[in-house]
Amino acid sequence: MASHSLLVLSMILVLHSIISMASASLSCVLQCESEVNLHLYLHQIASGPGTNQVVIVTSSKASDFGLTSVTDWAVIDGPNPATATIVARTKGMQVQADVAGPGWFNYFSMVFEKNSRYNGSSFEAMGINFQTGQGQMAIMGGTGEFAMARGIIKYNALPNPPTFQTIKELNIRAFYVKPADTTSGGAIQ
Ligand SMILES: *[C@@H]1O[C@H](CO)[C@@H](O)[C@H](O)[C@H]1NC(C)=O
């Protein structure tokens, strides 16, 4: 009789530890990721009205190797800056990091603003940003709704921009884990 109760007791203990192990591992399962695809445009004005970048380190090299600027480019929802709405800005820096040049290394926070439904959230991005043609930059992280973001920004420079300006088409694809306490306002994008 005594050994029978002992057997039942040990079975209960084993069951209990299996159940608590299972619930412990369940509570560690990651929240599902969300995916976002945004089709936007980047508007860079190096000189003239609305200038949104400034050189902070000059270079004596013919290739401008080392030239460094602070950037606050506008991210707009259409290719024509005159009619498009600003939805974000890229706050960061641009460094000419190619000895032979040009090879513009960029890193920035793309901070969404009040005209975006992602107002206040950001993508943290870096990569080589050619002045013309196509390329890619990596999304290394994010804040707000875009917490734990990772993804890619594919860009394609539009031909014949106004003097001292570039306009790039951006195809942004990212995965992120939206925190439960995040609220997003706004209307556009
Ligand atoms: C955008 O976010 C800022 C900062 O959190 C907030 O003050 C503002 O009210 C927001 N605007 C809209 C339209 O949601």
The ligand as an SDF file (V2000), in Angstrom:
LIG
                    3D

 14 14  0  0  0  0  0  0  0  0999 V2000
    2.8230   62.2460  -34.0550 C   0  0  0  0  0  0  0  0  0  0  0  0
    3.6800   61.8830  -33.0020 O   0  0  0  0  0  0  0  0  0  0  0  0
    4.0040   62.9730  -32.1470 C   0  0  0  0  0  0  0  0  0  0  0  0
    5.0840   62.4760  -31.1840 C   0  0  0  0  0  0  0  0  0  0  0  0
    4.7010   61.2850  -30.5610 O   0  0  0  0  0  0  0  0  0  0  0  0
    2.7390   63.4610  -31.4520 C   0  0  0  0  0  0  0  0  0  0  0  0
    3.0480   64.5640  -30.6210 O   0  0  0  0  0  0  0  0  0  0  0  0
    1.7300   63.8670  -32.5140 C   0  0  0  0  0  0  0  0  0  0  0  0
    0.5090   64.1970  -31.8910 O   0  0  0  0  0  0  0  0  0  0  0  0
    1.4920   62.7590  -33.5100 C   0  0  0  0  0  0  0  0  0  0  0  0
    0.6600   63.2590  -34.5910 N   0  0  0  0  0  0  0  0  0  0  0  0
   -0.3130   62.5420  -35.1480 C   0  0  0  0  0  0  0  0  0  0  0  0
   -1.0730   63.2170  -36.2440 C   0  0  0  0  0  0  0  0  0  0  0  0
   -0.5720   61.4000  -34.8210 O   0  0  0  0  0  0  0  0  0  0  0  0
  1  2  1  0
  1 10  1  0
  2  3  1  0
  3  4  1  0
  3  6  1  0
  4  5  1  0
  6  7  1  0
  6  8  1  0
  8  9  1  0
  8 10  1  0
 10 11  1  0
 11 12  1  0
 12 13  1  0
 12 14  2  0
M  END
$$$$
